[in-house]
Amino acid sequence: MATPVKVYGPPISTAVSRGLACLLEKDVQFQLITINMSKGEHKKPDFLKIQPFGQVPAFQDESASLFESRAICRYISEKYHNQGNKGRGGRAELQPAQLGSGVSARFCTANEDQARRRGNQAK
């Protein structure tokens, strides 16, 4: 049996949860290794070998080691495109753009809200 995918970080983290959701959608077996950030475990030498910036998530799959949640989701979607939910990510032309679209939409909305507030304050 192949070594399961390993995800490092606290499951309450939005970035960690994003990767876990992708793994669950693609029916990929994984091992969650909880990192207690309040105790500084993310800054210890053993963790820094996996994630050199001392942030979460960190992800390992065979020889791949990633540590940015959107890159992790793209990797999972490509590597496991034939299993789980086949409509999420993978080989379709528009899928990589769609993975980041939620963030872009939230960013644009936040900027519009800030601009409106500034406009109201100027009056």
NORZI-V621449 format. One record per backbone hydrogen bond with DSSP energy under -0.5 kcal/mol. NH is the residue of the N-H (numbers start at 0). CO is the residue of the C=O. E is the energy in kcal/mol with one decimal. If there is no record, write none. Layout:
nh=[NH:NH]
co=[CO:CO]
e=[E:E]
This chain:
nh=[4:5:6:7:8:12:16:17:18:19:20:21:22:23:24:25:26:27:30:32:32:33:35:36:38:39:40:42:43:46:47:48:49:49:50:53:56:57:58:59:60:63:65:71:72:73:74:75:76:77:78:79:80:82:84:85:87:88:94:97:98:99:99:100:100:101:103:104:105:106:107:108:109:110:111:112:113:114:115:116:117:118:119:120:121:122]
co=[28:59:30:57:32:9:12:13:14:15:16:17:18:19:20:21:23:22:4:6:30:31:33:34:35:36:35:39:40:43:43:44:45:46:46:50:7:7:65:5:63:60:58:67:68:69:70:71:72:73:74:75:77:79:24:83:84:86:91:93:94:95:96:96:97:97:99:100:101:102:103:104:105:106:107:108:109:110:111:112:113:114:115:116:117:118]
e=[-1.3:-2.9:-2.7:-3.0:-2.2:-2.0:-2.8:-2.0:-1.4:-2.3:-2.8:-1.8:-2.3:-2.5:-2.4:-1.9:-1.3:-2.5:-3.0:-3.5:-0.6:-0.7:-0.5:-1.1:-0.7:-1.3:-2.0:-1.9:-1.1:-0.6:-2.4:-1.2:-0.6:-1.1:-2.9:-2.1:-0.6:-1.5:-2.6:-2.5:-2.5:-2.9:-2.2:-2.5:-2.3:-2.3:-2.5:-2.6:-2.6:-2.3:-3.0:-2.5:-1.2:-1.8:-3.1:-0.8:-1.0:-0.6:-0.8:-1.8:-1.7:-0.8:-0.5:-0.6:-0.6:-0.6:-1.9:-2.6:-2.1:-2.5:-2.6:-2.3:-2.4:-2.2:-2.3:-2.4:-2.3:-2.3:-2.4:-2.4:-2.4:-2.2:-2.3:-2.0:-1.5:-0.6]
